[in-house]
């Protein structure tokens, strides 16, 4: 074959390749809201894209890697329909998950967040240290930092707030006291959540949505009230949802939770109680549960008040529930 013919064939191939439709690379985005069947994905546009899942995504297991709010996903956008398809999930940096109903190994509430904001009121409804401790375990096992927000401070006294603040501060948890009517703690809270993804969690009725509404009144967040009949909070937020912050970052509002079982292995539970750490490995028996075994270093630390009775009780209750 002569050189002139080779050049013509090569030119013809290039023209053919140019005419063929080029395969688009998947675009990435962040899931900011979800319903039962649809996902709203932020791809940097004015409004999130409405996306669905490719049928083959969960072919291996219908429970494994279910998409959660905060997930970074690969999507194939349909320009004409202004929607798209979710093709896959990128690796998660962090996650807030819990143990749900039987038969489902894990429920991921939010992924890829930086900080867990644990909102707890002293009154109306009363403070629940057991639930706060469970959230601390979930944050520790999921790789999140923590901030304990003591809300409704206008309904409490200094003598009620002080011991709780001192206890959780001693555990390395940042503690912030807030009050919506008094606009207390708002400037500090705005600073702490700036340019980060923060998750609001806590008992129903403690004022999570009220905090968001007070910080960002233009968002129109619905606010629930405590049921007069039961005294328990009404569930206002139905599913987790991410809100972009004016100064950068996101805040994630989650449904109010009355019961919470963190997803952690029983034999690793003690590692997520930070005041236990200096005593682990010093018990007489290997694999000590720190509950009924003799010569337990953790129980001795409780006796000498190096670990509080309150926290040890939380550990035992959580151990039994797992």
C-alpha positions as CSV (number, residue, x, y, z in Angstrom):
1,X,0.0,0.0,0.0
2,X,1.5,3.3,-1.0
3,X,1.9,6.3,1.4
4,X,-0.8,8.4,-0.3
5,X,-3.4,5.6,0.2
6,X,-2.4,5.2,3.9
7,X,-2.9,8.9,4.5
8,X,-6.4,8.8,2.9
9,X,-7.4,5.8,5.1
10,X,-6.1,7.4,8.2
11,X,-7.9,10.7,7.5
12,X,-11.2,8.8,6.8
13,X,-10.9,6.9,10.2
14,X,-10.4,10.2,12.1
15,X,-13.5,11.7,10.4
16,X,-15.6,8.7,11.3
17,X,-14.4,8.8,14.9
18,X,-15.4,12.5,15.1
19,X,-18.9,11.7,13.9
20,X,-19.4,9.0,16.5
21,X,-21.1,10.1,19.8
22,X,-18.5,10.6,22.5
23,X,-19.1,8.7,25.7
24,X,-19.6,11.2,28.6
25,X,-17.7,10.8,31.8
26,X,-20.0,10.4,34.9
27,X,-20.5,13.6,36.8
28,X,-20.2,13.7,40.6
29,X,-22.6,15.4,43.1
30,X,-23.8,15.3,46.7
31,X,-27.1,13.8,47.8
32,X,-28.8,16.6,49.8
33,X,-32.3,15.2,50.2
34,X,-34.1,11.9,49.5
35,X,-37.6,10.5,49.4
36,X,-38.6,6.8,49.1
37,X,-37.6,6.5,45.5
38,X,-35.9,9.8,44.4
39,X,-32.7,11.6,45.3
40,X,-31.9,15.3,45.0
41,X,-28.3,15.7,44.0
42,X,-26.3,19.0,44.3
43,X,-24.1,19.3,41.2
44,X,-23.3,22.9,41.6
45,X,-26.3,24.3,39.8
46,X,-29.0,26.7,41.2
47,X,-31.2,23.8,42.2
48,X,-30.5,20.1,43.0
49,X,-31.1,17.5,40.2
50,X,-33.8,14.9,40.7
51,X,-32.2,11.5,40.3
52,X,-33.1,7.9,40.4
53,X,-31.0,4.7,40.9
54,X,-29.9,2.4,38.1
55,X,-31.5,-1.0,38.8
56,X,-28.2,-2.8,38.9
57,X,-26.7,-0.6,41.7
58,X,-27.9,-2.8,44.5
59,X,-28.0,-6.1,42.6
60,X,-25.5,-7.8,45.0
61,X,-27.4,-6.8,48.2
62,X,-30.5,-4.8,48.7
63,X,-29.2,-3.6,52.1
64,X,-25.5,-2.9,51.3
65,X,-24.4,0.7,50.7
66,X,-27.9,2.1,50.5
67,X,-27.6,5.7,49.5
68,X,-27.8,8.3,52.3
69,X,-28.0,12.0,52.5
70,X,-24.4,13.4,52.3
71,X,-23.2,10.6,49.9
72,X,-21.1,11.7,47.0
73,X,-22.4,9.9,43.9
74,X,-21.6,9.4,40.3
75,X,-24.5,10.5,38.1
76,X,-25.5,10.4,34.4
77,X,-27.4,13.6,33.7
78,X,-30.2,13.9,31.2
79,X,-30.1,17.4,29.9
80,X,-33.4,17.3,28.1
81,X,-35.3,15.9,31.1
82,X,-33.4,18.0,33.7
83,X,-32.9,14.9,35.8
84,X,-30.4,12.0,36.1
85,X,-29.4,8.5,37.1
86,X,-27.2,7.5,40.0
87,X,-24.5,5.1,38.8
88,X,-22.5,4.6,41.9
89,X,-21.4,5.8,45.4
90,X,-18.0,7.2,46.1
91,X,-16.1,6.0,49.3
92,X,-17.5,7.5,52.5
93,X,-15.2,9.5,54.8
94,X,-17.5,9.4,57.8
95,X,-21.0,8.2,58.7
96,X,-23.7,8.5,61.3
97,X,-25.4,5.2,61.5
98,X,-27.7,3.2,63.8
99,X,-28.9,-0.4,64.2
100,X,-32.5,-0.4,62.7
101,X,-35.1,-3.2,62.6
102,X,-34.3,-6.9,62.5
103,X,-33.1,-8.1,59.1
104,X,-31.5,-4.8,58.2
105,X,-27.8,-4.6,59.1
106,X,-27.4,-0.8,59.2
107,X,-29.2,2.4,58.7
108,X,-27.0,5.3,57.6
109,X,-28.6,8.5,58.6
110,X,-25.9,10.9,57.1
111,X,-22.5,10.3,55.5
112,X,-19.4,12.5,54.9
113,X,-20.3,14.9,57.7
114,X,-17.6,16.6,59.9
115,X,-19.4,17.3,63.1
116,X,-22.3,15.7,65.0
117,X,-24.3,18.4,66.9
118,X,-26.0,16.7,69.7
119,X,-28.9,18.8,70.8
120,X,-30.2,18.1,74.3
121,X,-32.6,20.2,76.5
122,X,-32.4,20.3,80.3
123,X,-36.2,20.6,80.5
124,X,-39.2,20.2,78.2
125,X,-38.2,17.4,77.5
126,X,-35.8,16.5,80.3
127,X,-32.1,15.8,79.7
128,X,-31.4,12.2,78.7
129,X,-27.8,11.4,79.3
130,X,-28.2,7.8,78.0
131,X,-29.2,9.1,74.6
132,X,-26.4,11.7,74.5
133,X,-23.9,8.9,75.4
134,X,-25.2,6.7,72.6
135,X,-24.7,9.6,70.1
136,X,-21.2,10.0,71.4
137,X,-20.5,6.3,70.7
138,X,-22.0,6.6,67.2
139,X,-19.9,9.7,66.4
140,X,-16.7,8.0,67.7
141,X,-17.3,4.8,65.7
142,X,-18.3,6.8,62.6
143,X,-15.3,9.2,62.6
144,X,-17.2,12.4,63.5
145,X,-16.3,15.2,65.9
146,X,-18.9,16.2,68.5
147,X,-20.5,19.3,69.9
148,X,-23.1,19.0,72.7
149,X,-25.7,21.8,72.5
150,X,-27.6,22.3,75.7
151,X,-30.7,24.0,74.4
152,X,-33.6,25.9,76.1
153,X,-31.2,27.3,78.7
154,X,-33.8,29.9,79.5
155,X,-35.8,27.1,81.2
156,X,-32.9,25.9,83.3
157,X,-30.7,27.1,86.1
158,X,-27.0,27.5,86.3
159,X,-26.8,24.7,88.9
160,X,-28.6,22.4,86.5
161,X,-26.4,23.2,83.5
162,X,-22.9,23.4,85.2
163,X,-22.4,19.7,86.2
164,X,-23.5,18.5,82.7
165,X,-21.3,20.9,81.0
166,X,-18.3,20.0,83.2
167,X,-18.8,16.3,82.7
168,X,-19.0,16.3,78.9
169,X,-16.2,18.9,78.6
170,X,-14.0,16.5,80.6
171,X,-14.6,13.8,78.0
172,X,-13.2,16.1,75.2
173,X,-16.6,17.1,73.9
174,X,-17.2,20.7,73.1
175,X,-20.3,22.0,74.9
176,X,-22.4,25.0,73.9
177,X,-25.3,26.5,75.9
178,X,-28.1,28.0,73.8
179,X,-31.4,29.7,74.1
180,X,-33.7,30.7,71.2
181,X,-35.7,33.4,73.2
182,X,-32.5,34.9,74.5
183,X,-30.5,34.5,71.2
184,X,-27.8,32.9,73.4
185,X,-24.9,31.0,71.8
186,X,-25.9,31.8,68.2
187,X,-22.7,33.7,67.3
188,X,-20.5,30.8,68.6
189,X,-22.6,28.2,66.9
190,X,-22.4,30.1,63.5
191,X,-18.6,30.1,63.9
192,X,-18.4,26.4,64.8
193,X,-20.4,25.2,61.8
194,X,-18.9,27.6,59.2
195,X,-17.5,25.9,56.1
196,X,-18.2,22.4,57.6
197,X,-20.9,19.8,57.2
198,X,-22.7,19.5,60.6
199,X,-25.5,17.1,61.6
200,X,-28.2,18.1,64.0
201,X,-29.4,15.1,66.1
202,X,-31.1,14.6,69.4
203,X,-34.3,13.6,71.2
204,X,-37.6,14.6,69.6
205,X,-38.7,18.1,70.8
206,X,-35.3,19.4,72.0
207,X,-35.3,22.3,69.6
208,X,-33.2,21.2,66.6
209,X,-35.5,22.8,64.0
210,X,-36.0,25.8,66.3
211,X,-32.3,26.4,66.2
212,X,-32.1,26.3,62.5
213,X,-35.1,28.6,62.2
214,X,-33.5,31.1,64.6
215,X,-30.1,31.0,62.8
216,X,-31.6,31.1,59.3
217,X,-35.1,32.5,59.4
218,X,-35.3,32.8,55.6
219,X,-35.3,29.0,55.2
220,X,-38.9,28.5,56.4
221,X,-38.1,25.4,58.5
222,X,-41.1,23.9,60.1
223,X,-41.0,23.8,63.9
224,X,-42.6,21.1,66.0
225,X,-44.0,21.3,69.5
226,X,-43.9,19.0,72.5
227,X,-47.0,16.9,72.8
228,X,-49.1,18.1,75.8
229,X,-50.5,14.6,76.2
230,X,-47.3,12.6,76.3
231,X,-44.6,15.2,76.9
232,X,-42.6,13.7,74.1
233,X,-41.5,15.6,71.1
234,X,-43.5,15.4,67.9
235,X,-41.5,14.3,64.8
236,X,-41.3,17.4,62.6
237,X,-38.4,16.5,60.2
238,X,-39.4,13.4,58.2
239,X,-36.0,12.5,56.7
240,X,-32.5,14.0,56.9
241,X,-32.0,17.0,54.6
242,X,-29.0,19.2,53.9
243,X,-29.1,23.0,53.8
244,X,-26.3,25.0,52.3
245,X,-24.9,27.6,54.6
246,X,-24.4,31.2,53.5
247,X,-20.8,31.2,54.6
248,X,-20.1,27.8,53.1
249,X,-20.7,24.2,54.2
250,X,-23.9,22.5,55.1
251,X,-26.1,21.8,58.1
252,X,-28.1,18.6,58.1
253,X,-31.4,18.4,59.9
254,X,-32.4,14.9,61.0
255,X,-35.7,13.4,62.3
256,X,-36.1,13.5,66.1
257,X,-35.1,10.2,67.7
258,X,-36.6,8.7,70.8
259,X,-34.5,5.5,70.8
260,X,-31.0,5.2,69.3
261,X,-28.8,2.1,69.0
262,X,-25.4,2.9,67.6
263,X,-23.9,0.4,65.2
264,X,-20.9,-0.8,67.1
265,X,-19.4,-4.2,67.8
266,X,-20.1,-5.4,71.4
267,X,-16.4,-6.2,72.0
268,X,-15.4,-2.7,70.8
269,X,-17.9,-0.7,72.8
270,X,-15.5,0.1,75.7
271,X,-13.1,1.8,73.2
272,X,-15.8,4.4,72.5
273,X,-16.0,5.5,76.1
274,X,-13.0,7.8,76.2
275,X,-12.5,7.7,80.0
276,X,-12.3,3.9,79.9
277,X,-9.2,4.0,77.6
278,X,-6.5,4.4,80.3
279,X,-7.8,1.3,82.0
280,X,-8.3,-1.0,79.0
281,X,-5.9,-4.0,78.9
282,X,-5.4,-3.8,82.7
283,X,-8.3,-6.2,83.6
284,X,-7.4,-9.7,84.9
285,X,-9.4,-11.4,82.2
286,X,-8.9,-10.9,78.5
287,X,-12.1,-9.7,76.7
288,X,-13.5,-8.3,80.0
289,X,-16.9,-6.9,79.6
290,X,-16.4,-4.6,82.7
291,X,-19.7,-5.7,84.1
292,X,-19.5,-8.9,86.3
293,X,-15.9,-10.0,86.1
294,X,-13.7,-9.7,89.2
295,X,-10.4,-7.7,89.2
296,X,-11.8,-5.3,86.5
297,X,-9.7,-2.1,86.1
298,X,-12.7,-0.2,84.8
299,X,-15.0,-1.1,87.7
300,X,-12.2,-0.2,90.1
301,X,-12.0,3.2,88.3
302,X,-15.7,3.7,89.0
303,X,-15.2,2.9,92.7
304,X,-12.4,5.5,92.9
305,X,-14.5,8.0,91.0
306,X,-12.2,8.2,88.0
307,X,-15.2,7.2,85.9
308,X,-18.6,8.5,86.9
309,X,-21.5,6.3,88.0
310,X,-23.6,8.0,85.3
311,X,-21.3,7.1,82.5
312,X,-20.7,3.6,83.7
313,X,-24.4,3.0,83.9
314,X,-24.8,4.3,80.3
315,X,-22.1,1.8,79.2
316,X,-23.9,-1.1,80.9
317,X,-27.3,-0.2,79.5
318,X,-25.9,0.1,76.0
319,X,-24.0,-3.1,76.4
320,X,-27.2,-4.9,77.4
321,X,-29.1,-3.5,74.5
322,X,-26.4,-4.6,72.0
